[in-house]
Amino acid sequence: MNFGNRNLDPVAEFLAERADGNGHLGTIEVLDIDELSIDGSYQRDLVQKLVDDIAVSYDPLTAGVVLVSRREDESLYIVDGQHKVAGAKQAGNQTVLSLVVNGLRPEDEAKLRLAANVKRADTALEKYKARRASGDPDVAGIDNACAAFGVKVNESPVGHSGINGVTTLQHLWEVDGSGEALRNVFQVVQDAWGAPEGQYAGAAMLKGIAFFLLKHPEADRGRLIDRMKTEGPAALKRSASNHRVALGGSTWLNVYRALVEAYNFRLGEGSKLEWRTGGWTSVLGTKGSGGWA
């Protein structure tokens, strides 16, 4: 069975751009489950509970199709539907009905997976990995910025080293689209505490530093770094917590307040910085991110 250029959904829109000479988007085939592979560079981790739920009531007649890529070497990779396939196998099935697309590269598969999952709540990390595999230039820029400071984005949701907050990294990148703001924050953290990772690179800390740099370009960067060294991240977090109790607002906004307070320590009145919290919900939020509130 062939599918022509019909307005199906984002998947069809993606495939229509690379349809063959006959306008075919793919073929419906019954595939052996054991022949299907998963590319971990863009796929999410399997959630066993979801597999179990699918297996309990799996019906091959109503399950729908799995989206599969047949690469040039004839190997088959699941683009969308890996939980469905795992559930089908657990339920005792050996085959699945599939929409098979020929000639995709791994980066094309990643892009197609993103298109196929617009209705599913993938985690930020899962989306980031898929964007990386698709060759997204912003993700490549973020990865390069991390590498320049000897750190990397964690491949698991939580890690004691590396950087966990991919959403924060993306927001920082989007401040100017060039990564300058992100690199400036990394540089401040490195100069004050060492590699920008782990406890030094939590979302609230990175955002608070970024906001300080954006709101106070006139500030002495060296003084900021010296005061951060003296205070240390733990003391700044405690100060931010106290400010949040008294004044409200997000944690990162109160990290900014704590940084201003630390910067002002023992400065004369004419040299002190004032809190500039106006526009805090939108200054750092671009490209539809809606701010960091």
N, C-alpha and C positions, 0 to 999 in steps of 0.2 A: 504494500500500500504506500503510495506517495502522497506527500503533502505539498501543495502549491503555495504561492505567496498569499496567504489569507491573514487577515488581521486577528491573530489568535491571542497574543499576549506579548510581553517583553521578549520571551524566548523566540517567538516567530519573527519579531522585529529584528532581533539579532541575526537569526539565521537567514532572513531574507536578503541581508547584505552580502551573503556569501553563497547563495543558492547556485546550483550548477546551471548549465545551459538550458535545461528543461524546466528551470524554476523549482526543482525538487529540494525540499528542506531535509528530508530524511526518509527512512523506511521503517515500517513496523515489523519487528522480528521477535520470535520467541528464542531467548538466549539461555544457555546453561549458566546457572548461578556461579558455578565453580570457575567459569572462564572470565568472570568479571573482576576487574581490579579497582583499587582505590588509590588516587594520587593524594598523598598526605600534604602536599605543598599548598593545596587550596581547599581540601575537604575539612569539614568539622570533625571532631572526635565523635565516635559512636556513643550514644546515650542508651545504656542497656535497658532502662525502664521504658523508653520509647520503643525499643525493639520488642520488648516483652508485650507491650500493649498492642502492637501491630500483630504480633504472632498469635495472640489469643483469638482474634476475630478475623484473621487473614482469609480473604476470599479472592482467588486469582481472577474471577470474573468481574469483580467490582473494584479491584485494587488500583486500576489505572496503569499507565505505562511508566517505565523508568527511562530517564534520559541518559543515553549511552553514547560515548565517542569511540569510533573505530579508527585508530591511528594508522599511519602509513604501514606499520609493520604488522597490521591486522590485530594487534592487541586491543582489548576492549576495556574502557574505563568508565565507571559510573560518574556522570556529571551531576545528576540530581536523582535522589531516591535511594541512597545507600541504606537508610534505616528500613525502607520498605523491602529492599533485597534481603537484608539481614533478618527481618521479621518473617519473610517468606521462607527462607531457609530453615529458620528455627521451627516454623510450622510444618516442616517436612516436605516443602516443595523443592523441586530441582531446577525449575525454569521460571523466568519472569518475562512478561510482555514488555517490549522495549521500543522506544523511538531511537533509532540508531542514526547518528550523523557521521559521515565519513570525512576524513581529511582535516580534522581539527588538530591544531597544535596544543600543547598543554596550556599555553597562555590563553588560547581561544576557549578552551574548556573552562578555565577559571572565570573568564568574562561571561560565558554562558551560564555558569553556575550562579553568578551574581544576579543575572537577569531572571533566572528560574526561581530565585528565592526572595523576590521582593515582598512577598506576603508572609514570610516566616521570620521570626525574631531571632536571627543569628546573633551571637554575641559580637561585641566590637572587635575582639581578637579574631574571631572566625572570619569576619568581613575583611579585616586587615590582611590576614593571610591570603584570602582569595584575591584581594586587590594586588598584593605583592606578586602572586603567581601570574596575574594577568598583565603584569608589566606597568602598572599604574605609576606615572612619574612622581606623584606626590609621595607615595609610599617609598619609592626608591630613594627620594630625597631625604626622607626621614631616616631610613635605614643608613644612608651614607653619613648623615649628621651624627647619628649614634656611633657609628664605626669610627668617626674622626675623634671621638672622645673615649674610645675603647670600651663602649658598652653596646648592648643590643636589647631589642624588645624580647621579652620572655615568650616562649612558645606555649607555655601553660598559663592558665589564668592567674596563678599566684606564684611568686618566686621571691626568695630572699635577696637575690642579686638581680642585675638587669633592671629593666623598666617594665612595669605592669600596665601602666595607664596609656594604652594606645589612643584612646579618645582625646586625652590631654595633649599628646604629641601632635595629633592631627589639628586640634584647635590652635596650638602654638604655631604650627606650620602655616595655617591659614591666615594668621595675623597679617602677613605680608606676601605669602605665596612663594617666597624665595628661601625660607628657612633661616633668615637672619635673626629673627626674634628667638627662635628655638635655640640656635647656636649661642646667642648671647646669654640665655638662661643657663645652658649647659656650662658655659665658660665661668659664669659667676659661681655656680655650685662647685665646679672643679677647683677654682681658686680658693674657695672658702673651706671646703670639706673633703675634696677628693673626687673620685669618679662619680658622675651624676647617675647613680643607680641606687637600688635598695631604698633604705630609709631617707636618703638624701634626694630622692627623685619621686616622692609621692605626688599624686595629682595636685593636692592643695598647695604643697610647697612650690612646685614648678609654676603653677598658675599665679600664686602670690608674688613670686619673684618677677614673673613676666609683667604683671600689672604694675609693680614698682618701677621697673625699667621703662615701661611705656608712659606712665604718668609723671615720672620725674627724670627726664633726660638731662636736667641740669645737675643732678646729684653726683657727688664724687664717688665713682665706682670703687675706687680703692678703699674709701671709708666704709662703704656698704660691705665689702668683702671682709674687712678687718672686724667690723661689728658682728657679722655672721659667724666668723671664727670664734670670737669671744663668747657670744651667746650660745652657740651650738644649736642644732635642730630641735633637740628636746625642749630647751627653754623657750624657743620661738613658738613651738607648738602649744606649750602651756599658756604662754601669753595670748596666743590666738584663741585658745579655748576660753580664757577669761573675757576677752573682748566679745566673743560670740554670745556669752551668757548676758553680758551687759548691753550689747548693742544690736544683737541679731545679725542676720546675713549669713552667707555661706562660709564654710571653713576657710576656703582659699582667700576670700576677701579679708578675713580676720588675720590670716597669715600676712597679708599686705600691711594691715594696720600694725601688726607686731613688728614688721620690718621697719616701718617708718619710726615707730617708737624706739627701736634699737638704734637706728641711724641717728636720731636726735639726742641720744644720751650725752649729757654734758656739753651740748652745743649752746651757744648764745642764742637769744631770741631771734636775732636777725638772720641766723644761719639755719634755723630749724625748718624742716619740711612740714607741710600741712597735709592731712589726709585729703586725697582727691578721689572720692568714691563716686562722684557723679558719672553716670553712664556705665556703671560696673557690670550691668547685665548685657551690654552689647559691644563694648569696646573690643573685647577679645573674641567675640563670636561673629564669624563671617561665613559666607557660602551656605546660608540657611541653617547654621548651627543653633541660632536662637539665643546666643549668649551663653554664659557659664553659670547662670543663676542656679 
